[in-house]
Structures are given as C-alpha cells and as structure tokens.
Amino acid sequence: MSTATLERFTASSSSFEPADSRAIHLQFSSALEIHDGLDNAVAALIETAALEASCGILVTRHEPGQYSVALDQSVPFGKIYEDIAA
C-alpha cells in the first residue's frame, strides 16, 4: 500500500506571478511499489513543468520508503534529478 499527497504552494498575495512550486510526497510500504509510484508522480508534474518552462523535477529520498517529487528551480528545465536527503 502506498500513499501520496499533493501539495500546492501558493504565491503570496502581493505577487503577480503564479505559484512556481508543486510537490508530491510519497510513502511506500513495499519496495515493489516504488518504481511505479515515482514514475506516476513524475508524470503528474511533467505537464506543469512544461507549461511553466522554468524548472525541472527533483526526486528526493528522505528515508526508506519516503520520497518527494517536486518542481525545483535548481533543476534545469527538461531535466529530472535525483537526491538523497541527509
């Protein structure tokens, strides 16, 4: 069983730019679920990344079974980077 939550961080009310951050947080109870779960999360963010054309996607492993997939300004547009949180 896996769980996922989608968070959309909104821009402050004084900003005229749209929100530029979206993240999906995932938790897996089985290693067999990780590959498909991460693929689905990345696919969900690719459309938004393409529309904004300003950032790529960062996949981070926080601890065993816990990941986040997020649009990230430090990742070049069209790229997907992987990271392990320390």
N, CA, C and O atoms as CSV, one atom per row, in Angstrom:
chain,resi,resn,atom,element,x,y,z
A,1,MET,N,N,0.852,-1.172,0.000
A,1,MET,CA,C,0.000,0.000,0.000
A,1,MET,C,C,0.892,1.228,0.000
A,1,MET,O,O,1.841,1.317,0.779
A,2,SER,N,N,0.590,2.149,-0.855
A,2,SER,CA,C,1.340,3.403,-0.885
A,2,SER,C,C,0.369,4.551,-0.663
A,2,SER,O,O,-0.827,4.435,-0.928
A,3,THR,N,N,0.899,5.646,-0.178
A,3,THR,CA,C,0.089,6.841,-0.007
A,3,THR,C,C,0.791,8.004,-0.675
A,3,THR,O,O,2.020,8.043,-0.740
A,4,ALA,N,N,0.026,8.935,-1.162
A,4,ALA,CA,C,0.606,10.116,-1.793
A,4,ALA,C,C,-0.244,11.317,-1.452
A,4,ALA,O,O,-1.471,11.229,-1.392
A,5,THR,N,N,0.408,12.434,-1.229
A,5,THR,CA,C,-0.318,13.682,-1.019
A,5,THR,C,C,0.253,14.712,-1.966
A,5,THR,O,O,1.458,14.737,-2.216
A,6,LEU,N,N,-0.592,15.545,-2.482
A,6,LEU,CA,C,-0.177,16.597,-3.394
A,6,LEU,C,C,-0.310,17.924,-2.678
A,6,LEU,O,O,-1.372,18.266,-2.157
A,7,GLU,N,N,0.784,18.664,-2.661
A,7,GLU,CA,C,0.754,19.984,-2.041
A,7,GLU,C,C,0.997,21.019,-3.112
A,7,GLU,O,O,1.891,20.861,-3.944
A,8,ARG,N,N,0.221,22.060,-3.097
A,8,ARG,CA,C,0.454,23.175,-3.998
A,8,ARG,C,C,0.723,24.393,-3.138
A,8,ARG,O,O,-0.128,24.828,-2.362
A,9,PHE,N,N,1.917,24.933,-3.290
A,9,PHE,CA,C,2.298,26.100,-2.526
A,9,PHE,C,C,1.873,27.319,-3.324
A,9,PHE,O,O,2.277,27.479,-4.476
A,10,THR,N,N,1.074,28.168,-2.734
A,10,THR,CA,C,0.558,29.323,-3.452
A,10,THR,C,C,1.487,30.509,-3.292
A,10,THR,O,O,2.200,30.645,-2.298
A,11,ALA,N,N,1.456,31.360,-4.301
A,11,ALA,CA,C,2.259,32.577,-4.244
A,11,ALA,C,C,1.645,33.516,-3.220
A,11,ALA,O,O,0.450,33.446,-2.930
A,12,SER,N,N,2.467,34.383,-2.685
A,12,SER,CA,C,1.945,35.335,-1.709
A,12,SER,C,C,0.972,36.282,-2.403
A,12,SER,O,O,1.028,36.451,-3.621
A,13,SER,N,N,0.097,36.886,-1.643
A,13,SER,CA,C,-0.931,37.737,-2.231
A,13,SER,C,C,-0.354,38.982,-2.890
A,13,SER,O,O,-1.021,39.593,-3.725
A,14,SER,N,N,0.876,39.378,-2.536
A,14,SER,CA,C,1.458,40.566,-3.142
A,14,SER,C,C,2.179,40.249,-4.445
A,14,SER,O,O,2.632,41.162,-5.136
A,15,SER,N,N,2.290,38.970,-4.789
A,15,SER,CA,C,2.989,38.567,-6.007
A,15,SER,C,C,2.005,38.409,-7.155
A,15,SER,O,O,0.887,37.930,-6.964
A,16,PHE,N,N,2.424,38.815,-8.348
A,16,PHE,CA,C,1.572,38.677,-9.519
A,16,PHE,C,C,1.943,37.439,-10.319
A,16,PHE,O,O,1.277,37.133,-11.307
A,17,GLU,N,N,2.986,36.718,-9.922
A,17,GLU,CA,C,3.395,35.519,-10.624
A,17,GLU,C,C,2.628,34.327,-10.071
A,17,GLU,O,O,2.290,34.299,-8.887
A,18,PRO,N,N,2.347,33.328,-10.934
A,18,PRO,CA,C,1.669,32.135,-10.444
A,18,PRO,C,C,2.585,31.335,-9.529
A,18,PRO,O,O,3.802,31.519,-9.531
A,19,ALA,N,N,1.987,30.451,-8.754
A,19,ALA,CA,C,2.784,29.587,-7.869
A,19,ALA,C,C,3.763,28.788,-8.709
A,19,ALA,O,O,3.391,28.247,-9.750
A,20,ASP,N,N,5.011,28.709,-8.267
A,20,ASP,CA,C,6.002,28.012,-9.064
A,20,ASP,C,C,6.498,26.746,-8.377
A,20,ASP,O,O,7.507,26.178,-8.794
A,21,SER,N,N,5.816,26.298,-7.342
A,21,SER,CA,C,6.244,25.089,-6.653
A,21,SER,C,C,5.080,24.137,-6.492
A,21,SER,O,O,3.992,24.513,-6.058
A,22,ARG,N,N,5.338,22.909,-6.851
A,22,ARG,CA,C,4.394,21.828,-6.568
A,22,ARG,C,C,5.195,20.643,-6.112
A,22,ARG,O,O,6.283,20.392,-6.630
A,23,ALA,N,N,4.681,19.911,-5.154
A,23,ALA,CA,C,5.378,18.735,-4.639
A,23,ALA,C,C,4.387,17.619,-4.362
A,23,ALA,O,O,3.255,17.855,-3.941
A,24,ILE,N,N,4.839,16.407,-4.607
A,24,ILE,CA,C,4.068,15.213,-4.279
A,24,ILE,C,C,4.906,14.425,-3.283
A,24,ILE,O,O,6.060,14.101,-3.560
A,25,HIS,N,N,4.333,14.118,-2.128
A,25,HIS,CA,C,5.031,13.351,-1.103
A,25,HIS,C,C,4.482,11.928,-1.120
A,25,HIS,O,O,3.270,11.717,-1.100
A,26,LEU,N,N,5.385,10.961,-1.156
A,26,LEU,CA,C,5.001,9.563,-1.296
A,26,LEU,C,C,5.573,8.727,-0.160
A,26,LEU,O,O,6.684,8.971,0.308
A,27,GLN,N,N,4.803,7.746,0.272
A,27,GLN,CA,C,5.271,6.797,1.268
A,27,GLN,C,C,4.891,5.406,0.780
A,27,GLN,O,O,3.733,5.148,0.451
A,28,PHE,N,N,5.874,4.512,0.736
A,28,PHE,CA,C,5.664,3.158,0.238
A,28,PHE,C,C,5.933,2.149,1.343
A,28,PHE,O,O,6.843,2.329,2.152
A,29,SER,N,N,5.139,1.090,1.374
A,29,SER,CA,C,5.357,0.029,2.357
A,29,SER,C,C,6.053,-1.165,1.723
A,29,SER,O,O,6.444,-2.097,2.427
A,30,SER,N,N,6.211,-1.151,0.410
A,30,SER,CA,C,6.854,-2.258,-0.289
A,30,SER,C,C,7.793,-1.704,-1.350
A,30,SER,O,O,7.442,-0.759,-2.057
A,31,ALA,N,N,8.971,-2.279,-1.466
A,31,ALA,CA,C,9.938,-1.839,-2.473
A,31,ALA,C,C,9.395,-2.032,-3.884
A,31,ALA,O,O,9.796,-1.317,-4.803
A,32,LEU,N,N,8.497,-2.982,-4.066
A,32,LEU,CA,C,7.923,-3.243,-5.384
A,32,LEU,C,C,7.065,-2.082,-5.890
A,32,LEU,O,O,6.853,-1.957,-7.096
A,33,GLU,N,N,6.577,-1.245,-4.999
A,33,GLU,CA,C,5.695,-0.129,-5.370
A,33,GLU,C,C,6.462,1.126,-5.764
A,33,GLU,O,O,5.902,2.010,-6.413
A,34,ILE,N,N,7.724,1.219,-5.387
A,34,ILE,CA,C,8.463,2.478,-5.522
A,34,ILE,C,C,8.594,2.922,-6.970
A,34,ILE,O,O,8.292,4.072,-7.289
A,35,HIS,N,N,9.036,2.039,-7.849
A,35,HIS,CA,C,9.291,2.429,-9.238
A,35,HIS,C,C,8.040,3.014,-9.903
A,35,HIS,O,O,8.081,4.115,-10.452
A,36,ASP,N,N,6.943,2.280,-9.851
A,36,ASP,CA,C,5.701,2.760,-10.475
A,36,ASP,C,C,5.175,4.012,-9.790
A,36,ASP,O,O,4.673,4.919,-10.454
A,37,GLY,N,N,5.286,4.068,-8.475
A,37,GLY,CA,C,4.802,5.242,-7.745
A,37,GLY,C,C,5.564,6.498,-8.117
A,37,GLY,O,O,4.962,7.553,-8.320
A,38,LEU,N,N,6.886,6.398,-8.210
A,38,LEU,CA,C,7.694,7.564,-8.599
A,38,LEU,C,C,7.452,7.939,-10.055
A,38,LEU,O,O,7.383,9.122,-10.387
A,39,ASP,N,N,7.323,6.941,-10.925
A,39,ASP,CA,C,7.020,7.235,-12.339
A,39,ASP,C,C,5.702,7.998,-12.472
A,39,ASP,O,O,5.612,8.955,-13.241
A,40,ASN,N,N,4.696,7.582,-11.734
A,40,ASN,CA,C,3.389,8.255,-11.793
A,40,ASN,C,C,3.472,9.680,-11.263
A,40,ASN,O,O,2.846,10.585,-11.815
A,41,ALA,N,N,4.237,9.886,-10.200
A,41,ALA,CA,C,4.380,11.229,-9.628
A,41,ALA,C,C,5.115,12.153,-10.593
A,41,ALA,O,O,4.722,13.305,-10.776
A,42,VAL,N,N,6.178,11.647,-11.207
A,42,VAL,CA,C,6.918,12.456,-12.184
A,42,VAL,C,C,6.008,12.805,-13.360
A,42,VAL,O,O,5.988,13.952,-13.809
A,43,ALA,N,N,5.266,11.840,-13.855
A,43,ALA,CA,C,4.351,12.087,-14.967
A,43,ALA,C,C,3.320,13.158,-14.617
A,43,ALA,O,O,2.950,13.968,-15.466
A,44,ALA,N,N,2.862,13.159,-13.374
A,44,ALA,CA,C,1.878,14.153,-12.942
A,44,ALA,C,C,2.454,15.565,-12.956
A,44,ALA,O,O,1.721,16.528,-13.182
A,45,LEU,N,N,3.762,15.699,-12.716
A,45,LEU,CA,C,4.372,17.035,-12.668
A,45,LEU,C,C,4.959,17.490,-14.005
A,45,LEU,O,O,5.233,18.677,-14.182
A,46,ILE,N,N,5.154,16.574,-14.937
A,46,ILE,CA,C,5.750,16.943,-16.226
A,46,ILE,C,C,4.891,17.973,-16.952
A,46,ILE,O,O,5.429,18.919,-17.528
A,47,GLU,N,N,3.586,17.816,-16.938
A,47,GLU,CA,C,2.704,18.759,-17.638
A,47,GLU,C,C,2.849,20.175,-17.076
A,47,GLU,O,O,2.941,21.138,-17.837
A,48,THR,N,N,2.869,20.301,-15.768
A,48,THR,CA,C,3.029,21.612,-15.152
A,48,THR,C,C,4.403,22.186,-15.461
A,48,THR,O,O,4.529,23.374,-15.760
A,49,ALA,N,N,5.434,21.350,-15.389
A,49,ALA,CA,C,6.785,21.809,-15.700
A,49,ALA,C,C,6.867,22.305,-17.142
A,49,ALA,O,O,7.525,23.309,-17.413
A,50,ALA,N,N,6.211,21.618,-18.058
A,50,ALA,CA,C,6.225,22.023,-19.467
A,50,ALA,C,C,5.498,23.346,-19.678
A,50,ALA,O,O,5.930,24.166,-20.488
A,51,LEU,N,N,4.420,23.558,-18.971
A,51,LEU,CA,C,3.670,24.811,-19.094
A,51,LEU,C,C,4.484,25.997,-18.583
A,51,LEU,O,O,4.473,27.071,-19.185
A,52,GLU,N,N,5.180,25.799,-17.486
A,52,GLU,CA,C,5.947,26.885,-16.877
A,52,GLU,C,C,7.289,27.083,-17.572
A,52,GLU,O,O,7.786,28.207,-17.656
A,53,ALA,N,N,7.879,25.996,-18.072
A,53,ALA,CA,C,9.167,26.017,-18.790
A,53,ALA,C,C,10.254,26.784,-18.041
A,53,ALA,O,O,11.092,27.442,-18.658
A,54,SER,N,N,10.237,26.700,-16.708
A,54,SER,CA,C,11.229,27.444,-15.938
A,54,SER,C,C,12.013,26.571,-14.957
A,54,SER,O,O,12.960,27.045,-14.330
A,55,CYS,N,N,11.629,25.310,-14.822
A,55,CYS,CA,C,12.324,24.458,-13.865
A,55,CYS,C,C,12.143,23.001,-14.244
A,55,CYS,O,O,11.312,22.647,-15.081
A,56,GLY,N,N,12.949,22.169,-13.601
A,56,GLY,CA,C,12.856,20.735,-13.794
A,56,GLY,C,C,12.222,20.076,-12.582
A,56,GLY,O,O,11.555,20.723,-11.774
A,57,ILE,N,N,12.448,18.769,-12.476
A,57,ILE,CA,C,11.827,17.979,-11.416
A,57,ILE,C,C,12.918,17.344,-10.560
A,57,ILE,O,O,13.892,16.798,-11.078
A,58,LEU,N,N,12.740,17.423,-9.248
A,58,LEU,CA,C,13.671,16.832,-8.289
A,58,LEU,C,C,12.960,15.719,-7.523
A,58,LEU,O,O,11.920,15.943,-6.903
A,59,VAL,N,N,13.536,14.520,-7.574
A,59,VAL,CA,C,13.031,13.374,-6.826
A,59,VAL,C,C,13.968,13.164,-5.641
A,59,VAL,O,O,15.165,12.946,-5.831
A,60,THR,N,N,13.440,13.226,-4.428
A,60,THR,CA,C,14.264,13.120,-3.226
A,60,THR,C,C,13.809,11.946,-2.370
A,60,THR,O,O,12.620,11.783,-2.094
A,61,ARG,N,N,14.780,11.128,-1.953
A,61,ARG,CA,C,14.511,10.055,-0.991
A,61,ARG,C,C,14.841,10.607,0.384
A,61,ARG,O,O,15.991,10.940,0.669
A,62,HIS,N,N,13.830,10.703,1.234
A,62,HIS,CA,C,14.014,11.266,2.570
A,62,HIS,C,C,14.451,10.215,3.574
A,62,HIS,O,O,15.300,10.477,4.426
A,63,GLU,N,N,13.885,9.049,3.475
A,63,GLU,CA,C,14.245,7.893,4.287
A,63,GLU,C,C,13.647,6.685,3.597
A,63,GLU,O,O,12.863,6.846,2.662
A,64,PRO,N,N,13.988,5.485,4.025
A,64,PRO,CA,C,13.450,4.307,3.328
A,64,PRO,C,C,11.925,4.366,3.196
A,64,PRO,O,O,11.201,4.465,4.187
A,65,GLY,N,N,11.468,4.304,1.966
A,65,GLY,CA,C,10.037,4.304,1.697
A,65,GLY,C,C,9.387,5.668,1.623
A,65,GLY,O,O,8.197,5.751,1.322
A,66,GLN,N,N,10.120,6.750,1.886
A,66,GLN,CA,C,9.543,8.099,1.852
A,66,GLN,C,C,10.285,8.961,0.830
A,66,GLN,O,O,11.499,9.147,0.905
A,67,TYR,N,N,9.518,9.476,-0.122
A,67,TYR,CA,C,10.069,10.253,-1.223
A,67,TYR,C,C,9.242,11.511,-1.444
A,67,TYR,O,O,8.094,11.605,-1.010
A,68,SER,N,N,9.847,12.469,-2.124
A,68,SER,CA,C,9.093,13.610,-2.633
A,68,SER,C,C,9.511,13.830,-4.080
A,68,SER,O,O,10.659,13.595,-4.456
A,69,VAL,N,N,8.561,14.281,-4.875
A,69,VAL,CA,C,8.797,14.627,-6.268
A,69,VAL,C,C,8.287,16.052,-6.406
A,69,VAL,O,O,7.116,16.325,-6.139
A,70,ALA,N,N,9.168,16.966,-6.825
A,70,ALA,CA,C,8.787,18.380,-6.813
A,70,ALA,C,C,9.390,19.138,-7.979
A,70,ALA,O,O,10.467,18.801,-8.472
A,71,LEU,N,N,8.677,20.167,-8.412
A,71,LEU,CA,C,9.264,21.122,-9.340
A,71,LEU,C,C,10.316,21.892,-8.562
A,71,LEU,O,O,10.083,22.283,-7.418
A,72,ASP,N,N,11.481,22.113,-9.179
A,72,ASP,CA,C,12.578,22.734,-8.453
A,72,ASP,C,C,13.345,23.673,-9.377
A,72,ASP,O,O,13.783,23.277,-10.456
A,73,GLN,N,N,13.503,24.921,-8.942
A,73,GLN,CA,C,14.196,25.940,-9.734
A,73,GLN,C,C,15.671,25.610,-9.948
A,73,GLN,O,O,16.267,26.094,-10.910
A,74,SER,N,N,16.277,24.798,-9.077
A,74,SER,CA,C,17.693,24.455,-9.228
A,74,SER,C,C,17.929,23.376,-10.284
A,74,SER,O,O,19.073,23.113,-10.655
A,75,VAL,N,N,16.866,22.757,-10.763
A,75,VAL,CA,C,16.967,21.732,-11.804
A,75,VAL,C,C,16.628,22.384,-13.143
A,75,VAL,O,O,15.584,23.023,-13.272
A,76,PRO,N,N,17.502,22.229,-14.138
A,76,PRO,CA,C,17.218,22.841,-15.442
A,76,PRO,C,C,15.936,22.285,-16.066
A,76,PRO,O,O,15.588,21.119,-15.884
A,77,PHE,N,N,15.250,23.152,-16.803
A,77,PHE,CA,C,14.021,22.756,-17.489
A,77,PHE,C,C,14.295,21.536,-18.380
A,77,PHE,O,O,15.295,21.494,-19.097
A,78,GLY,N,N,13.412,20.568,-18.328
A,78,GLY,CA,C,13.539,19.368,-19.138
A,78,GLY,C,C,14.350,18.263,-18.493
A,78,GLY,O,O,14.516,17.195,-19.082
A,79,LYS,N,N,14.859,18.501,-17.287
A,79,LYS,CA,C,15.685,17.520,-16.586
A,79,LYS,C,C,14.967,16.998,-15.353
A,79,LYS,O,O,14.099,17.667,-14.792
A,80,ILE,N,N,15.342,15.789,-14.939
A,80,ILE,CA,C,14.864,15.195,-13.700
A,80,ILE,C,C,16.102,14.779,-12.922
A,80,ILE,O,O,16.893,13.969,-13.404
A,81,TYR,N,N,16.276,15.324,-11.728
A,81,TYR,CA,C,17.409,14.991,-10.863
A,81,TYR,C,C,16.921,14.162,-9.696
A,81,TYR,O,O,15.772,14.278,-9.268
A,82,GLU,N,N,17.808,13.325,-9.186
A,82,GLU,CA,C,17.524,12.510,-8.009
A,82,GLU,C,C,18.443,12.941,-6.884
A,82,GLU,O,O,19.587,13.325,-7.124
A,83,ASP,N,N,17.947,12.880,-5.653
A,83,ASP,CA,C,18.732,13.283,-4.492
A,83,ASP,C,C,18.361,12.387,-3.310
A,83,ASP,O,O,17.260,11.841,-3.241
A,84,ILE,N,N,19.301,12.256,-2.396
A,84,ILE,CA,C,19.046,11.551,-1.132
A,84,ILE,C,C,19.265,12.565,-0.019
A,84,ILE,O,O,20.362,13.104,0.127
A,85,ALA,N,N,18.225,12.825,0.764
A,85,ALA,CA,C,18.310,13.783,1.861
A,85,ALA,C,C,19.208,13.200,2.951
A,85,ALA,O,O,19.143,12.013,3.272
A,86,ALA,N,N,20.036,14.060,3.500
A,86,ALA,CA,C,20.966,13.581,4.540
A,86,ALA,C,C,20.340,13.677,5.913
A,86,ALA,O,O,20.973,13.320,6.906
